[in-house]
Amino acid sequence: MSLKKKNEKPVDGKLKAKMAWRNAVMKARALGDPWEKFHLNEYKTEKAKRHRYNAMRQSWVVDEVMMKMEDHSFNHGAMRECFRMKKLSNFSKDDWVRAHNYVAKRYMDEETPRETYFDDVKLQMDAKLWGEEYNRHNPPKKVDIFQMAVIEMVERDGSPLFHLEHFIEGHYVKYNSNSGFVRSEAIRMTPQAFSHFTFEKSGHKLIVVDIQGVGDLYTDPQIHTSHGDDYGDGNLGTRGMALFLHSHLCNSICHSLSLTPFDLAPSENEVINKNVANLQVSCKTVVRGTEEIVITPTKEEKEHILDYIRMRSISSGYHSGDDKPRIKLTSISSLDSQESDDVPMMSESEDSLIDSARQENRRRCLSYNSRIRFDSISDSGTDTETRERELFQFKDMVQRKARPSHVLGEMEHRKQLELLEENRSKTGGSVLGQIHLDLAKYHELNRFVKESETYDREAAVFHVDQAAKCGILEGIKTMAYLHLGLSHDILPDVELGVNKSDKEIGFDYMLMAAEAKDRVAMIYISKAFETGIGLPPSRTIDWNKAVYWLDRVVNTDTEDEEGNFDGTMDDPLYQLVAKQAAMYLTGGKGLDKDPDKSGELFSWAAELATKAMKGKLASKYYMLAEEAWAECEE
């Protein structure tokens, strides 16, 4: 007996894992074809061109495929109609029984530009890349956005285009929209946390919204970008970002991923807590406390770093109640080497992956959608090692760009940039600030109240203030006008009142606007230092500063940091130059008397007045110039 045990060879763990994986896939295939009753295999076989987009390389891959599509649509939405379809694997020969089910989608509007089909695929594949980055942070539930391609029916007249996606079996739910809508009767934490994640990790450059699909298999998302470019008419830019963040209450997944809450006014927080917090209690996803923890690879794992990266990409997280991690074949996020219709064969790297996961629960039977998810993500046409290398590069880019969602973090970030870059402006360039400004404008438009109600003025002012703190020139000017009691374009019906207004704060904001080349602000500052009107108690009349700002106004011929060129209709240039001349003529209040310079300025003012068709005023300025020069001779 002991001799037999001694001669017995130990079972190879990798071989055991390989057999377990194959067994799981075979069980998935044994579940049957839900479309068998539609007899798609009896339709005509057609040749088509498949266009697939590589989000990392920003390039397209084109190949030929064989498919069968039914003649009439089985469903439709507001814009597209859907056709059942089967696509033959490029590695199979006429085996339509094992061909996978797809949905071909076509725009019902025949005037839809062909470029729209490709733009839609680009959007979805870019969103999918963010889904893979989200999964890398090990959230409680992984997400996946379906592989999507453009099918060009080259054998049909006009070579019509279709979108190609795997068929999703299950209950289809829209979790949020591209305009801030959150479905209350089906609220879930994962979709909302994923959208918030993309905003922060992209450095506020974009946000993935319009999350919809079956479970956490998403399709047809929308991306809002900071500039509002690309991704079609659904890209609402910072306005779309504002609508999502205004309706988002950070949940336990957001906290576990170290995402920071977006700043809202107290009244807004009260409303959102009342509407959303109670609904989140019913959500069943439980965080494990291990999200976003970076695990340093061991010496052995460093020698096989691609295998280690693959292991970090796969859904191998704990489930509530589990003592050990277990593999979920439904969430593999980076196995792109296999054609979607093939039986996956285990390579040594996949063996290593299974072995690293403690070989737990390998014989779990896959559902139909689990099989589809595996095929969806392995249909990009890129070999596994290249794909993983690209994902690793994307991860590094994300780590460099990531920025918090709160204003305090934005202010700190801008201070750091000012230290690193000399002559960097203190205003402009903040996406977060623009989002707050957009929210103030939405409040003014009564977006968040019923028709008969008045908007929340305190919340609107709060967001303008946040925009100003982020360096947004329009917000800075508005806060300056509010504190100084001046008329303003944004929230024109709002006044801060005596108790809330602060001339010191208002003047500081006006000074910031002047430094950003805003002419109205520069003129206000110069007048304040000249006359003392509007000057806060902490400052005194200073003609030296007054002529400095007048000189800035007169000699600035470029756009301000908001991209505008403010005219000086109320204060024409000849008047501003004449003011400088008058102060130099008398001197005092911190400014040295300089009759010669005064004469030159009066002469220039006369020339400007002549161009403005102000003949009498021009003559007056010429006379004052002569008087100034006369003092020089004395």
C-alpha positions in Angstrom: 0.0 0.0 0.0 2.7 2.4 1.0 4.7 1.4 -2.1 1.8 2.2 -4.3 1.4 5.6 -2.8 5.1 6.2 -3.2 5.1 5.4 -6.9 1.9 7.4 -7.6 2.5 10.6 -9.5 0.9 13.7 -8.0 -1.9 15.3 -10.1 -0.7 18.2 -12.1 -2.5 21.3 -10.7 -2.4 23.1 -14.1 -3.8 20.2 -15.9 -6.6 19.9 -13.3 -7.4 23.6 -13.8 -7.4 23.2 -17.6 -9.9 20.4 -17.4 -12.1 22.3 -15.0 -12.2 25.3 -17.3 -13.1 23.2 -20.3 -15.7 21.4 -18.3 -17.3 24.7 -17.4 -17.4 25.9 -21.0 -18.9 22.6 -22.2 -21.7 23.0 -19.5 -22.4 26.5 -20.8 -22.8 25.2 -24.4 -25.1 22.4 -23.1 -27.6 25.0 -22.0 -29.1 25.2 -25.4 -29.9 27.9 -28.0 -32.7 30.2 -27.0 -33.1 31.2 -30.7 -33.4 27.6 -32.0 -37.1 28.1 -32.7 -36.5 30.9 -35.1 -34.6 28.6 -37.5 -32.0 31.2 -38.4 -29.8 28.4 -39.9 -32.3 28.2 -42.8 -31.7 31.8 -43.9 -29.3 32.7 -46.7 -25.6 32.7 -45.9 -24.1 36.2 -46.6 -20.6 37.5 -46.6 -19.9 40.8 -44.8 -17.1 43.0 -43.7 -16.7 43.4 -39.9 -15.1 46.7 -38.7 -13.8 46.5 -35.1 -12.3 49.4 -33.2 -9.2 49.2 -31.0 -9.7 51.9 -28.3 -6.1 51.8 -27.1 -4.6 52.2 -30.6 -7.5 54.3 -31.9 -7.5 52.2 -35.1 -9.8 50.0 -37.0 -9.4 46.3 -37.9 -11.4 44.9 -40.8 -12.0 41.3 -41.6 -14.6 39.1 -43.5 -17.3 37.1 -41.7 -20.1 34.8 -42.7 -23.5 35.4 -41.2 -27.3 34.7 -41.5 -29.8 37.4 -40.7 -33.6 37.3 -40.6 -35.5 39.4 -43.1 -37.7 41.3 -40.7 -36.9 43.2 -37.4 -38.1 41.6 -34.2 -38.0 44.8 -32.1 -37.1 48.5 -32.3 -36.3 51.4 -30.1 -36.7 55.1 -30.7 -34.0 55.2 -33.4 -33.0 51.7 -34.4 -34.6 48.4 -35.3 -33.2 45.0 -34.4 -32.6 41.8 -36.4 -31.7 38.4 -35.1 -28.5 37.1 -36.6 -26.0 34.3 -36.4 -22.3 34.7 -37.2 -20.0 31.9 -38.1 -16.7 31.7 -36.3 -13.7 32.3 -38.6 -12.3 29.0 -37.3 -15.5 27.0 -38.0 -16.7 25.6 -41.3 -20.5 25.7 -41.8 -21.2 24.8 -38.2 -24.3 27.0 -37.8 -25.6 24.9 -34.9 -22.8 26.2 -32.7 -22.8 29.7 -34.2 -23.5 32.4 -31.6 -26.5 34.6 -31.5 -26.1 38.3 -32.3 -28.4 41.3 -32.7 -27.9 43.5 -35.8 -29.1 47.0 -35.2 -29.9 49.5 -38.0 -31.0 53.1 -37.9 -34.6 53.5 -39.1 -33.8 56.9 -40.6 -32.3 56.0 -43.9 -30.6 59.5 -44.1 -28.4 58.6 -41.1 -24.7 59.2 -42.2 -22.6 56.1 -42.4 -20.0 57.8 -40.1 -22.6 57.6 -37.3 -22.3 53.8 -37.1 -18.6 54.1 -36.7 -18.8 56.9 -34.1 -21.2 54.7 -32.1 -18.8 51.8 -32.0 -15.9 54.1 -31.1 -17.9 55.4 -28.2 -18.9 52.0 -26.9 -15.3 50.6 -27.2 -13.9 53.6 -25.3 -16.5 53.1 -22.6 -15.5 49.4 -22.5 -11.9 50.4 -21.8 -13.1 52.3 -18.8 -15.1 49.3 -17.7 -11.9 47.2 -17.7 -10.1 49.9 -15.7 -12.9 49.9 -13.2 -12.7 46.2 -12.8 -9.0 46.4 -12.1 -9.8 48.2 -8.9 -11.5 45.1 -7.6 -15.1 46.4 -6.9 -17.7 44.0 -5.4 -19.3 43.5 -8.8 -17.5 43.8 -12.1 -19.0 45.5 -15.1 -18.6 44.8 -18.8 -19.6 46.8 -21.8 -20.4 44.6 -24.8 -18.1 44.3 -27.7 -19.6 46.1 -30.6 -18.7 46.3 -34.3 -19.9 47.6 -37.6 -21.1 45.0 -40.1 -21.0 46.1 -43.8 -23.3 43.9 -45.9 -21.2 44.0 -49.1 -23.4 41.6 -51.0 -26.5 43.9 -50.7 -27.3 46.9 -52.8 -25.5 50.0 -51.3 -23.6 47.9 -48.8 -25.8 48.9 -45.8 -24.3 49.1 -42.4 -25.5 47.5 -39.1 -24.3 47.5 -35.6 -23.3 44.1 -34.3 -23.7 43.0 -30.7 -24.1 39.7 -28.9 -27.7 38.9 -27.9 -28.3 39.6 -24.2 -30.9 37.3 -22.6 -32.5 38.8 -19.5 -34.4 41.8 -18.1 -33.2 45.0 -19.7 -32.9 48.0 -17.3 -31.8 51.6 -17.8 -30.0 52.7 -14.6 -29.2 56.3 -15.4 -29.4 58.6 -18.4 -27.2 61.2 -20.2 -29.2 64.0 -18.5 -29.1 63.1 -14.8 -32.0 60.7 -14.6 -31.6 57.9 -12.1 -34.1 55.1 -12.1 -35.6 55.0 -8.6 -37.4 51.7 -8.8 -34.3 49.9 -10.0 -31.6 51.9 -8.3 -28.3 50.1 -8.0 -24.9 51.1 -6.6 -22.6 49.6 -9.2 -23.8 51.6 -12.3 -23.7 54.9 -10.4 -20.3 54.2 -8.9 -19.0 53.3 -12.3 -20.0 56.6 -13.8 -18.5 58.5 -10.8 -15.3 56.4 -11.2 -14.9 57.4 -14.9 -15.2 61.1 -14.0 -12.5 61.1 -11.4 -10.1 58.7 -13.0 -10.2 60.6 -16.3 -9.2 63.7 -14.5 -12.6 65.2 -15.3 -12.0 64.8 -19.0 -15.1 62.6 -19.4 -17.8 60.6 -17.8 -19.6 57.4 -18.9 -23.3 57.6 -18.4 -26.6 56.3 -19.8 -25.8 53.0 -18.2 -28.3 50.3 -19.3 -28.3 46.6 -20.0 -28.9 43.3 -18.3 -27.3 43.1 -14.8 -23.8 44.5 -15.2 -23.6 43.7 -18.9 -24.0 47.2 -20.3 -24.7 48.4 -23.8 -25.3 51.7 -25.7 -23.7 54.0 -23.1 -23.0 57.7 -23.6 -19.8 59.7 -22.9 -19.8 63.3 -22.0 -16.5 65.1 -22.6 -15.1 68.3 -21.0 -15.1 70.0 -24.4 -18.4 68.5 -25.7 -16.6 67.1 -28.7 -17.0 63.6 -30.3 -19.5 60.9 -29.4 -22.5 62.4 -31.2 -25.3 64.7 -30.2 -25.7 62.9 -26.9 -22.5 64.4 -25.6 -23.7 67.3 -23.5 -20.2 68.3 -22.3 -19.9 69.7 -18.8 -23.7 70.3 -18.7 -24.2 66.6 -18.9 -21.5 66.0 -16.2 -23.3 68.5 -14.0 -26.7 66.8 -14.3 -25.2 63.4 -13.3 -23.2 64.8 -10.4 -26.2 66.8 -9.1 -28.2 63.6 -8.9 -25.5 61.4 -7.5 -25.2 60.4 -3.9 -21.9 58.5 -3.2 -22.6 55.0 -2.1 -20.5 52.4 -0.2 -18.8 51.4 -3.5 -17.8 55.0 -4.2 -16.3 55.2 -0.7 -14.5 51.9 -1.0 -12.9 53.0 -4.2 -11.8 56.3 -2.5 -14.0 58.4 -4.8 -14.7 61.9 -3.4 -18.2 63.4 -3.1 -19.1 66.2 -5.4 -19.8 69.5 -3.5 -23.5 70.3 -3.2 -25.2 73.0 -1.2 -26.8 72.0 2.1 -30.3 72.2 0.7 -29.3 70.0 -2.3 -27.7 67.5 0.0 -30.9 67.4 2.1 -33.0 66.7 -1.0 -30.7 64.0 -2.5 -30.4 62.3 0.9 -34.1 62.2 1.1 -34.6 60.8 -2.4 -31.7 58.5 -2.8 -30.2 57.4 0.5 -33.2 55.4 1.6 -33.3 53.6 -1.8 -29.6 52.7 -1.5 -30.4 50.8 1.7 -32.3 48.3 -0.3 -29.2 47.6 -2.6 -27.7 44.2 -1.9 -24.2 44.8 -3.1 -21.8 44.5 -0.1 -18.3 46.0 -0.3 -15.5 43.8 1.0 -13.1 46.4 2.2 -10.4 45.3 -0.3 -11.3 47.7 -3.2 -8.5 49.5 -4.9 -5.8 48.0 -2.7 -2.6 47.6 -4.7 -1.1 44.1 -4.2 2.7 44.0 -4.8 3.6 41.0 -6.9 5.8 38.3 -5.4 9.2 37.5 -6.9 7.7 34.6 -8.8 4.8 36.7 -10.1 7.2 39.4 -11.3 8.9 36.8 -13.5 5.5 36.2 -15.1 4.2 39.7 -15.0 1.7 39.4 -17.8 0.1 36.4 -16.0 0.0 38.6 -12.9 -1.7 41.5 -14.7 -4.2 39.1 -16.2 -5.0 37.8 -12.7 -5.6 41.4 -11.5 -7.9 42.0 -14.5 -10.1 39.0 -13.9 -13.0 39.1 -11.6 -11.6 37.2 -8.6 -13.0 39.2 -5.8 -14.7 38.0 -2.6 -18.4 37.7 -2.4 -20.3 38.5 0.7 -20.1 35.5 3.0 -17.1 33.9 1.2 -14.0 33.1 3.1 -11.8 32.8 0.1 -11.7 34.4 -3.4 -13.3 32.6 -6.2 -13.1 32.8 -10.0 -16.0 34.4 -11.9 -15.9 33.5 -15.6 -18.6 36.1 -16.2 -16.2 39.0 -15.7 -13.0 38.3 -17.5 -11.9 41.6 -18.8 -8.8 41.1 -20.9 -8.8 37.8 -22.7 -9.0 39.1 -26.2 -7.0 36.5 -28.1 -9.9 34.1 -28.9 -12.4 34.4 -31.6 -15.8 34.9 -30.0 -17.2 31.7 -31.4 -14.4 29.3 -30.4 -14.2 27.0 -27.4 -11.5 28.6 -25.3 -8.4 26.4 -24.9 -6.3 27.0 -21.9 -2.8 28.4 -22.5 -0.1 28.1 -19.8 -0.7 31.7 -18.8 -4.4 30.9 -18.2 -3.3 27.9 -16.2 -1.2 30.2 -14.1 -4.3 32.4 -13.6 -6.4 29.6 -12.4 -3.7 28.2 -10.1 -3.1 31.7 -8.6 -6.8 31.9 -7.7 -6.5 28.9 -5.3 -8.5 26.7 -7.7 -11.8 27.6 -5.9 -15.2 26.8 -7.4 -14.0 26.0 -10.9 -16.8 23.7 -11.7 -19.5 26.4 -11.3 -21.9 26.1 -14.2 -22.1 29.1 -16.4 -25.3 30.7 -17.5 -26.0 31.6 -21.1 -25.2 35.3 -20.5 -22.0 34.3 -18.7 -20.9 32.6 -21.8 -21.8 35.6 -23.9 -19.9 37.9 -21.6 -16.8 35.8 -22.1 -17.2 35.9 -25.8 -18.0 39.6 -25.9 -14.7 40.6 -24.4 -12.7 38.2 -26.4 -13.8 39.5 -29.7 -11.5 42.5 -30.3 -9.0 40.9 -32.6 -6.0 41.7 -30.5 -3.6 39.0 -29.0 -3.6 38.6 -25.3 -0.1 39.8 -24.5 -0.5 43.0 -26.6 -3.9 43.7 -25.1 -2.5 43.4 -21.5 0.4 45.6 -22.4 -1.9 48.2 -23.7 -4.1 48.0 -20.6 -1.1 48.4 -18.4 -0.2 51.6 -20.3 -3.8 52.8 -19.9 -3.6 52.2 -16.2 -0.5 54.3 -15.9 -2.2 57.1 -17.8 -5.2 57.0 -15.5 -3.0 57.1 -12.4 -1.4 60.3 -13.7 -4.7 62.0 -14.7 -6.9 61.1 -11.7 -8.3 64.0 -9.8 -10.9 64.3 -6.9 -14.4 65.5 -7.4 -14.4 68.1 -4.7 -13.4 71.7 -4.9 -10.8 71.5 -2.1 -8.8 69.0 -4.1 -9.1 71.1 -7.3 -7.8 74.2 -5.5 -4.8 72.2 -4.2 -4.2 70.8 -7.6 -4.1 74.2 -9.1 -1.7 75.5 -6.4 0.7 72.7 -7.2 0.5 73.6 -10.9 1.3 77.2 -10.2 4.4 76.1 -8.3 5.5 73.9 -11.1 4.8 76.3 -14.0 6.0 79.9 -13.9 3.6 82.6 -15.1 0.7 80.1 -15.0 -2.6 81.9 -14.8 -4.7 81.5 -11.6 -7.9 81.4 -13.6 -9.4 79.3 -16.3 -9.0 75.6 -17.3 -11.0 74.0 -14.6 -13.6 71.5 -15.8 -14.9 71.0 -12.2 -15.4 74.8 -11.9 -17.3 74.9 -15.2 -19.6 72.1 -14.0 -20.4 74.2 -10.9 -21.1 77.2 -13.1 -23.4 75.1 -15.3 -25.3 73.9 -12.2 -25.9 77.5 -11.2 -27.3 78.3 -14.6 -29.5 75.1 -14.4 -30.9 76.4 -11.1 -31.6 79.8 -12.7 -33.5 78.0 -15.5 -35.7 76.2 -12.8 -34.3 72.8 -13.9 -34.6 71.2 -10.5 -38.0 72.5 -9.3 -41.5 72.2 -10.5 -43.0 74.8 -12.8 -44.8 76.7 -10.1 -41.8 76.8 -7.7 -39.0 79.2 -7.5 -35.4 78.0 -7.8 -33.0 77.5 -4.9 -31.1 80.8 -4.9 -28.8 79.8 -2.1 -27.8 76.7 -4.0 -27.2 78.7 -7.2 -24.9 81.2 -5.4 -23.1 78.2 -3.8 -22.2 76.8 -7.2 -21.1 80.1 -8.6 -18.9 80.5 -5.5 -17.4 77.0 -6.1 -16.8 77.9 -9.8 -15.0 81.1 -8.6 -12.8 79.1 -6.2 -11.8 76.8 -9.1 -10.7 79.8 -11.2 -13.6 80.2 -13.6 -13.6 83.8 -14.8 -17.4 84.1 -15.2 -17.8 82.8 -11.7 -15.2 85.1 -10.3 -16.8 88.2 -11.9 -20.3 87.2 -10.7 -19.1 86.7 -7.1 -17.3 90.1 -7.3 -20.5 91.8 -8.5 -22.6 90.1 -5.9 -20.4 91.1 -3.0 -19.9 94.7 -4.3 -23.6 95.1 -5.0 -23.1 95.6 -8.8 -25.5 94.3 -11.6 -24.6 90.9 -13.0 -25.7 88.7 -15.9 -25.8 85.3 -14.0 -28.5 85.2 -11.3 -29.5 88.8 -12.0 -32.4 88.6 -9.5 -30.1 87.6 -6.6 -28.6 89.9 -4.0 -26.5 88.8 -1.1 -27.8 91.4 1.3 -25.8 93.4 3.9 -25.2 90.4 6.2 -23.7 88.2 3.5 -21.9 90.6 1.2 -18.2 91.3 1.9 -16.5 94.1 0.1 -13.0 92.7 0.8 -14.0 89.4 -0.9 -15.7 91.2 -3.7 -12.6 93.4 -4.4 -10.3 90.4 -4.2 -12.4 88.6 -6.8 -12.5 91.7 -9.0 -8.7 91.9 -8.8 -8.5 88.3 -9.9 -10.7 89.1 -12.9 -8.5 92.0 -13.8 -5.4 89.8 -13.7 -7.2 87.5 -16.1 -7.4 90.5 -18.6 -11.1 91.3 -18.1 -11.3 94.9 -19.1 -14.4 95.8 -17.1 -12.6 94.5 -14.0 -9.4 96.4 -14.8 -11.3 99.7 -15.3 -13.2 99.1 -12.0 -9.9 98.5 -10.1 -8.2 101.6 -11.6 -11.2 103.8 -10.7 -11.2 102.4 -7.1 -7.5 103.2 -6.7 -8.0 106.6 -8.3 -11.1 107.8 -6.4 -11.5 105.4 -3.5 -15.0 104.5 -4.6 -15.5 100.8 -4.2 -12.2 100.4 -2.3 -12.4 98.2 0.8 -11.3 99.5 4.2 -8.1 97.5 4.0 -6.8 99.4 1.0 -6.0 103.1 0.3 -6.1 105.3 -2.8 -3.0 104.7 -4.9 -2.6 106.5 -8.2 0.4 104.5 -9.1 -1.8 101.4 -9.1 -4.5 103.3 -10.8 -2.3 104.3 -13.8 -0.9 100.7 -13.9 -4.4 99.2 -14.4 -5.3 101.9 -16.9 -2.2 101.1 -18.9 -3.1 97.4 -18.8 -6.6 98.2 -20.2 -5.3 100.5 -23.0 -2.4 98.2 -24.1 -4.2 94.9 -23.9 -5.4 93.9 -27.4 -5.8 90.2 -26.8 -8.7 88.1 -25.6 -9.2 87.5 -21.9 -8.9 84.0 -20.4 -12.5 83.4 -21.1 -11.9 83.9 -24.8 -13.8 87.2 -25.0 -12.6 90.7 -26.0 -14.6 93.2 -23.9 -15.1 96.6 -25.5 -14.9 99.8 -23.6 -18.1 101.5 -24.8 -18.8 103.1 -21.4 -15.1 104.1 -21.0 -13.7 104.7 -24.5 -9.9 104.5 -24.8 -9.3 108.2 -25.3 -11.0 108.9 -21.9 -8.8 106.3 -20.2 -5.6 107.6 -21.7 -6.7 111.2 -20.7 -7.2 110.0 -17.1 -3.6 108.7 -17.0 -2.4 112.0 -18.4 -4.3 114.0 -15.8 -2.8 112.0 -12.9 0.7 112.4 -14.2 0.2 116.1 -14.7 -0.6 116.8 -11.0 1.1 113.8 -9.3 0.5 112.8 -5.7 -1.2 109.8 -3.9 1.8 107.6 -4.6 2.5 108.8 -8.2 5.4 111.0 -9.1 4.5 114.1 -11.2 5.7 113.8 -14.8 4.5 116.7 -17.1 6.4 115.3 -20.1 4.7 111.9 -19.9 1.4 113.7 -19.3 1.8 115.7 -22.5 2.5 112.5 -24.5 -0.6 110.8 -23.1 -2.8 113.9 -23.8 -1.5 114.0 -27.4 -2.3 110.2 -27.8 -5.7 110.8 -26.3 -6.3 113.5 -28.9 -5.4 111.1 -31.7 -7.8 108.5 -30.4 -10.6 111.1 -30.0 -10.0 112.2 -33.6 -10.4 108.6 -34.8 -13.6 108.3 -32.8 -14.9 111.5 -34.6 -14.7 113.5 -31.4 -13.2 116.7 -32.9 -13.9 119.2 -30.0 -12.6 116.7 -27.4 -9.5 116.1 -29.5 -8.8 119.9 -29.6 -9.1 120.0 -25.9 -6.6 117.2 -25.4 -4.1 118.9 -27.8 -4.4 122.1 -25.7 -3.8 120.1 -22.5 -0.8 118.4 -24.0 0.7 121.9 -24.9 0.1 123.1 -21.3 1.8 119.9 -19.9 4.9 120.4 -22.1 5.0 124.1 -21.1 5.5 123.0 -17.5 8.5 121.0 -18.6 10.1 124.1 -20.1 9.6 126.0 -16.9 
